[in-house]
């Protein structure tokens, strides 16, 4: 579509990107791309995100209701007009959320994604190896000016009905060197708590997953700092990412 409005055919962009659509839907969307300049541009941008996922991780078949989960979260955002460039950014966030859902439902569980002093931040078990996993909360993470251009990320809570995981995924970030680590901080009523650390590879991709033991994880905002190591209990480095107020903070609980 060239008129700036979001049409029904554009809904298939995430299905097409993740490979979860049928052959008929794939062919129909490809026909749609021949005259929808907006979708062609957005697909090219979203493919950059999708193709930058770590290649050494086992991929699983996307859940059949992946698009419904992601688009339901998108529709849960405040019901007010969103400029076309912001809607494009929101769909990028949705694609990243879809990637996070595929990862946390797959072979990442059981691998030591990060280390920390708290025992609950140790090796992730197979808590969410289930097709019923769903994203129930999404926050966009905006990069600080000190980060590389086009860097961004998401934080989301994934729930399978039995257990929950807090997942942070960044793209285009400055790679960590030597003992450096990115540290995630949750701010609640002025109190800052570490949610763990992660490292970023040469492609700028980083991922953290934390098991949620309480019934609900609450926070006012999220900050991510680049630290000299993963041993700190208070920020020592520079801020790299933070939550952004607006239509990109969605709670579907």
HELIX and SHEET records of a PDB file:
HELIX    1   1 UNK A    8  UNK A   12  5                                   5    
HELIX    2   2 UNK A   13  UNK A   18  1                                   6    
HELIX    3   3 UNK A   23  UNK A   33  1                                  11    
HELIX    4   4 UNK A   37  UNK A   51  1                                  15    
HELIX    5   5 UNK A   66  UNK A   75  1                                  10    
HELIX    6   6 UNK A   84  UNK A  104  1                                  21    
HELIX    7   7 UNK A  119  UNK A  121  5                                   3    
SHEET    1   A 8 UNK A 191  UNK A 198  0                                        
SHEET    2   A 8 UNK A 181  UNK A 188 -1                                        
SHEET    3   A 8 UNK A 221  UNK A 227 -1                                        
SHEET    4   A 8 UNK A 238  UNK A 243 -1                                        
SHEET    5   A 8 UNK A 134  UNK A 143 -1                                        
SHEET    6   A 8 UNK A 152  UNK A 159 -1                                        
SHEET    7   A 8 UNK A 164  UNK A 171 -1                                        
SHEET    8   A 8 UNK A 206  UNK A 212 -1                                        
SHEET    1   B 6 UNK A 191  UNK A 198  0                                        
SHEET    2   B 6 UNK A 181  UNK A 188 -1                                        
SHEET    3   B 6 UNK A 221  UNK A 227 -1                                        
SHEET    4   B 6 UNK A 238  UNK A 243 -1                                        
SHEET    5   B 6 UNK A 134  UNK A 143 -1                                        
SHEET    6   B 6 UNK A 249  UNK A 251 -1                                        
END                                                                             
